[in-house]
């Protein structure tokens, strides 16, 4: 036998064959010297049997507290209720014990607290040993260990939500705000809305600058199912786990998450595949005959074969003008030319598929002959087929599969890459009423997971798919900004992250500028998105984007020494040239080996 430290500061035996989950500490209130003091006690002290193999169980705080209280001057209660017995009072009487709302009214301090921290215990150690879960049934339940028979939750009442991946936990009730209200509007207050979904996996990776300082910086992983196996796997590996409202949270380095993925796979958990995909993201985007390395940012230049583009830069149906524009974009640094023959604006008419294909097909073929890597911006099967046949290597589908998988299937048949764009509704349609999200980013993570599975079923391999958060598709400008703020969470799926953000109206909500004057704000967004893991950028101003990304990459991801001087160039990078900044007309000569 060996022992493990518990959250209450004591040691309890665990199986010599397999470490188990640490104890959620109980505390004892003892009356001494006219004051109540708390000290840790084992579950044995709370009336539970000792010995045997430590296993996971749920203990009803009300029952445990009621059974422990009643002694003169002392009582044993779960650690989440830290008030002396005298402070608990009427809220613990039988009349209100089964009614949490009444308990809170009788004693506001009775309100459940999430993740109580035992006094004097470091946060990290607490996370390793103390699990808390907030149930949907009345009452407050805490996780604790007792001497149980082998197996978790065998009695059926003590099992965690989502046992064995058989079902998903229900959504938590909360006040979710609707789409961003107008300032000063009568309905500007929060209104009840849908509870946020719980994805099977949602991750928050560490920032690049955190990894530059500490290669073991923690990733945060939220798990929405199979929490029993997750608890056993984290315990076996000595990793911390907290559970609240049906979601498990693990904070660990990439190396430790890799160990967790292997342990979950060994236990047959449904959590293993998505975690493995997150840890081994797609490194090369397969686009027709091309494999595009993603270790450096890719720029997708826009060629609109329309005269009603929102940004005012459409070239119409003039093929020669389209070729000239594409050549200029390539000279400025575009890796991909994205061709579209229909504007996505809901206020403009929809083209028939045959007419759109007749416009786009010849231009795509001409661009391919000129050596361009071409993407076709369409959601229509006929247009996708015509463009792929003409040589397009990517189908950029804004529909988000709201019209089915026909365009995706056309890409799969032609061996083309595919862009999955988040969309709340079908293209060129403003939803009425406006969508209401519980948490727009969490719901997008779940939305992506479901549709990536559908694309795989349609014949597209993961290496051929990039994902786009869908800025301006079914979201308010505030929700667009939330998505941009939390882009790292969209890396959960392990897919290349494409951002089509250029000159869009969320910028107008911030700066008040029109589309033609939004390149500066677009470049700021580009730099911040690159720092958060976006790697493909669909933009109008390619030259400015290239300069932006060069500076962003130098700060965010360049290795130490990438811009180091040599003996004759200090402080400039070796080989750097900036004639206008070296100041040949300087009145004072530079020191030896230095350049002004």
N, C-alpha and C positions, 0 to 999 in steps of 0.2 A: 504493500500500500504506500501511496505517497500523498502529500497534502498540497492544497492550493490555498493561497490567501483569499479571504472573502472581503466583500465590501465593508463588512462590519469590523474588519481588522483581526478576525480570528482565522484559524485554519481548520479545515474539515477534510476528512478522507474522501478520496475519489477512486474510481476503479483503476487498478494498475494496468488494465488493458487499454483503457481509453479515457482521457481526461473528459470531464463533463462541464456543464455550465456552472459558473461561480454563483455564490449565494447572493440573493437580494437581501441585504442585512435587516435584521430585526433590532430594535432598540428597546432597552428597559428603562422605564422611569422609576427612580427610587427617591423617596422623600427623606432628605437628610439635612439637618441644620436649618430647618425652616424653608428650604427651597427644593425644587425638583431638579434632579440631574439625570442625564441620559447616559447609558453605557450599552455597548453592543452585547447581544446575547444570541445564542444559536437557536435554530428552529426547535431543538429539543426543549429549550427553555420556554418556548411558546406552546408547549403541549404536543409537539410532534415527536414521533418515535425516531430513535437514532439508529446508527449502524446501517450496513448494507451499501448498495451502490447508489451514489447520488444521481438523481434523475430530475428532469424538468417537470414542474407542476405549476398550476395556477392556484393561488390561495386567495380566497375572498377576504378582503381586509376587514369587512364588517364582522364576519364570523370569527376570524382570528383575534380581532380586538376584543370582541365580546367574551370569548372564552378565556382570554388572558387577564381581563380586568376583574376587579372585584376583591382582590387581595388588599389587605390593609397597607396603605402607604406605597404600594408598588403595582405596576401593571406592565405587561409585555404587549407591544403594538408593532405593526409593520413600520419600516423605516420611513414610509411616505407620510405617516402621521406623526409629526415631531412635537406636538403640543403635550404639555403635562396633562395628566388625567383631569385636573381641575379645570383646564381650559376647554375640554371637550364638551362637557355639560350636556344640555338638552338634545343636542344634535345626535347623540348616541342612544337616546332612549328608543325602545321598540316602536313607538308610534311613528317615528320619523326615520328609523334606520333603513327601511326599505324604500324610502322616497328621497333620492339625492337632492332634488330641488328643495324639499322641505328642510333637509339637513343644512343646506347652504343658507337658507333663509334664517334658520335658527342660529347658526354659527357660521358667518362668512368665511372664517379660516378653515372650514371643513372642505372648501373647494379643492378638488384634486389638483395636485401639482405634478408636472411631468418631470421625470428623471431626477428625483431627489438626490442630493449629494450629501453623503455622510460627512459630518464635520471632521476636519483634519485630514481628509483623504484626498490625494491628488486626483484631478479630473480624469487623467488617462487611466489610472488604476481603477477608478470607479467604473469607467466604461468597460473595462475588462471583466468586471465581476457582477455588475448590477444591471439587470434588465427590468424595464418598466413597460407595461402595456395598459393602455386606456381602453376599456371595453365599451361595446355599444349597449350592453345590458345595464340596468341600473346597478349602482354601486361602483366601488373602486377596486380593481383587481391588480395585484402586483405579482410578479414572477418570483418564486422562491424555490429552494431545493428541499426535498425531504427524502426520507428513506422509502423509496417506492420499489415495486417489482420492476424487473427489466422491461423497458419500453416506455415511451412517453405518451401520456394521456390515454392509457388503456381503458379508463372508466368512461371515456367519451365526453366528460364534462371538463376535463383539464387540458384538452388539446388546444394548441394555438390556432389562430385563423389560418386557413390555407393549408391544412395538414396535407403533406405529401403532394402538394401541387394539385389537389383534387378540385379546389374551388378558389375563387378570388375573394378577398375580404370586401365587405360592403363599403360603399363610399361614406365618408364621414359627413355629418351634417354641419354646415357652416354658412355664414353670410357671405355669399360671393357677389362681387360687384358686377354690374353689367358692362357693356362697352362704355368707353370713356364718355361721360356726360358733358354737355356744353357747360362752360363756366357760367355760374349763376342761374342755371336752369332749375326749374322747380323740382325736377327729379334727380338732382345732383347727388343725393344721398345714396348710400349702398342699398340695394334691393336684394331680396332672396333670389338665389340662382342655383344652378346645378352644382353639386359637390364635385371637386376635381377628381379625375380618374386616378387610379393607382397603377402605373406601368409595372410590368414584370421587373424591369430594371431601369433605373435612371441614375446617371452618374454626374458628378461634378469634378472634373480633373483639376489638378493644381495649375496655377498660372505658370507660364514659361519661365518667368523670372524667379519663381519659387524653385522650380526644378534646376535652374542655373546655380542656385545657392545650395540646394540640397536634393541630390538625386533620389532620396527616399521620401520626398514630400508626399503627403497623404492625398489620395483620391478619396472622394466620398461616394459611396454606392448605396442607393436606396432600393430595397427589394420589396416587391408587392405580393409575393406568394411563397409557398413552401417554407414557412418560417421555422417549422420544427427541424427540418434537415439543415437549414441555415444555422440555427442555434447550435446544433450538434457539431456542425463542421467548424464553425468559428471557435467553439470550445476546444475541439480537438487540436486546433492550430494555435491556441492562445491568443486569438484576435478578439478585439472588443466588439460588442454588439449591443445596440439599444433598440428596443421595440416600442413603438407608440402608434396608436390608431391604425393598426393593421399593416404597418410598414416597418421593415427592419433596416437599420442604418449601420453601415460598417465604414470606418475611416482607416485606411491602410495604404501602404506604398504599393506601387505596381507589382513589385516582387511578391508581396504578401497576398495581393489579390490573385496573382497567378496561382499561388499555393491553394487559395480558397477555391478557385475555379476547378482545380484538379480534385480537391476533396469533395466538392459538390458533384462532380461527374462520377466519382467513385460511389457516391451514395445514391446515384440515379436521380438527382434533382433537376427540375426544369429550369433552374437558375443558371446552370453551368454553361449552356451554349451562348446566351446573350452576354454573359460576363467574359467568356473567351473571345467573342467577336470584338468587344470593347477593347480588350487588351492587345489584340492583334488586328488593328484596323487595316483597311485596304491601302496598300502602298503605291499601287500603280493603277490608274483608271484605264480600263480597256475600252477603247473607242474605235470600232472597226478594226483596220489593220494596225492601229496605233496603240501603244501602251504609254500613257502619259505619267511620268514620275511626279509624285506629289510632295517631294521633299523641298520643292521650290514653288512659289505661287504661280498659278496659271491665269492669264488674262483673256477674257472672251470679249471681243469687240462686236458691237451691235451694228448690223446693216438692216434697216427697215425698208422693205419694198412697198412702202405706203406713203401717202401724202397727209395722213392724219395722225401721225405719231404724237404722243403727248409731249415729247421733248422737242418736237419741231425739227428733227434732223432726218426725216424720211427722204429717200431718194426717188420714191415713186416706182413705177414699173420699168424705168429706164435701165436696161441691163448694163450698158456701158458706164453709167453713173455708179451703179452698184459695184462694178469691178474696180473703178477708180477709188471709191471710198474704202473698199476692202484692202486695196494695196496700201493706201495711206495708213490704215490701222495696223497692218502688218509691219510697216516701216517704223511705227511708233512702239512696237513691242507686243502686238496681239499674238497669242498662241492659237486661238480659235476664232473663227468668224461665225457669228450666230445670225442666221438669215430668217426673217419673218415677213410673211406677206399679208398678215392681218393684225391690226392693232388689238391689244387686249382690253382696250377701254370699253366699258359697258355701254357708253353713250354712242358708240359707233356701230353701224350695221355689221352683221356677220356675213362672211363670204361663203358661197357654196364651195364644197370641198373640191369639185372639179376645177372651178375658177382659180382657187388658191393654188392648187397643184400646177396649173398651167402657168402661173406667174413665177412660183418658186423653183420648179424643176429645172428650167433652162439656166437660171442664174446659178443654182447650185452646181450644175454640170460645168459651167464656165469657170467658176471659182476653183473647182477641183482640178480642172485642166491647168490652172495657173499655180497649182501647188498648195492651195489653202486647205487647212483642216476645217471642215464645215460642219456646223450644227444647224439643224432645222428647228425653228421655233413653231411648233404646231401641236394641236391636240387631236387632229383628225387622222384617221387611219389612212385614207387615200393620199393625203399630202405626205405623211411620213413614208409610205411605201414609195411614192414617186421620188422623194428626195433621197432616200437610202439607195434606190436604184441608180440615181444620178451620181452617187458617190458620197453623200453625207455620212459622216462617221458618228454623229450623235443626234438623238431625238430629244429635244427640250420641250417636254410636255407640261403645260401649265395646268392641266385639268385635275391633277392629283387623283386620277382614277375615278373621278366622279362620273365619267361617261363610260366606265368600263376599262378594260385592258387592251383594247384593239390597237391603239398607237404603240403601246409597250410591246405587244406581240409582233408588230411590224418591225420594231427595232430588234427584237430577239431573232426573228427570221433572217434579217439582214446582217446580223452580227454587229450591230451598232451599239454604242453606249446610250445611256438613258439618264435623264434628269427627272427625278421625282420631286415635284413642287407641291408644297402644302397649299391646299385650297379648301375653303369651307363649303363652296358650292360650285356648280358648273360654271365654265368660263362665260365671260361677258354677261354676268347676271349679278346684280346687287341683292344680297339676301334681305328679305323683308318678312318678319322683323330682323333686326340686326342680331348677330350671334351673341350669346352670353357665355363666357368662359368662367369656370371655377379657377383655373390656373392655366393661362394660355400656353405656357411653355411645357408644363407637364403633359397637357393634353396633346400637344404637338409631338412630344416624344412617343406617346402611346400610338398616335395616329401613324407616325412613321413606321413603327414596329409592325403594325398590322399590314400596312401596304407594301412594305418590303417583303413580307411573307407572300403576299399576293403576286408580286412581281417575280419572285423565285418560282412560284407555281406556274407562271406564264412563260417561263423559259429563260428569264434573264438571270445570269449569275451575279452574285454580289459585286464582283470586280468590275462589272459594267455599269453600276448604278451610282450616281451622285445624288445627294439630297439638297433641297433648297427650302429654307424656312418659310418662303412665300410671303415676303414683305409686300403689303398692299393687297393681299388676297384674303378677304374675309376677316380682317382685323381692323380695329381702330388704330389711329396713329400712335396712341399710347401703348397699345398692345404690340404694334410693330417695334416700338422702342424697347419694350420688355423682352421681345424675342432677340433683339440685337444685344441687349445687355446680358442675356443668358445663353449666348450661342454655344458655350462649351458643353451644355447639357445635351445639345443635339448631336454631339459626337458619341453619344451612348451607343449608337448602332454600329459604329466603326466604319461608316461610309464617308467618302469625300464630301466636304461641305462646300456647296456653291452658294454664292450670295448675289442676288439680282436686286440691287438696292439703289442703282444710279438714278439720281435726279427725282426720286419718287416723292410723293406728297407728304410723308412723315417729316421730311426736311422743311417743307413749307410751314408745318405746324410749329416748328421750332424757330425758324429764321424769318418766316414771312416772305421768302423770295420765291420767284417763279421758276419753272423748270429750267429755263435757259441760264439761270444764275446759281445753280445748286452744285456746281462741280467742287467747290471748296468743301462744303459739308459732306459731299460724297466721299472725298478723299479722307476726311477725318474718320468717317465710318469705316472705310476700307482699312485704315491703319489699325483701328481698334478691333475690327473683325479678324484681321490677320493675327493679332496678338492672342485672340481667343480660339484660333484653330481653323478658321476658314481658309481654304486653299485655292478656290476658283472664284474669279470675280468677273461678273458680267457688267460691263460699263460702256458709257459713251466716250469719255475722255481717256483714251488709252495711254497717251503720253504722260499725262498727269498721274494716272494710276501707277505706271511703272516707276516713276520717281517716288511716289508715296510708298510703294511696296519695298523699294530698295532701302529707303530710310527705316521703315518699320522692321525689315528683316535684319538690318545692321544692329538695331537696338534689341530686338526680341530674341533672335535666334542665331546670330553670328557667333562663331566660336571665339574665345579669347585669342588675340593675335591676328584675327582676320584683317584688321586695319592697322597693324603695327608699322611703325616707321623703320627705316634702316639707318645706317650710320650717316647718311647724307640727307635725310629727309625729315628729321624730327622737327615738329610734332606731327607732320603729315604722314599719311599712309605711304608706304614705299610705292613709288610709281605714280602717285596721285598727281594730277595736273589740274590747275585752276589758275590760269594765267592772270585773270583779272584780280585774283585775291592774293597773289604772291607779292604784288607791289614792287615792280622793278624800279619804280621811281622813289623807293624809300630813301630817306635822308641819312639813315644809319644802317650800316651793313649788318647782316645777320651774323650771329656767332657761328664759328666753324661747326659744320654738320647740321645746321638748323636752317629752316626756311620760314620766312615771315608768313 
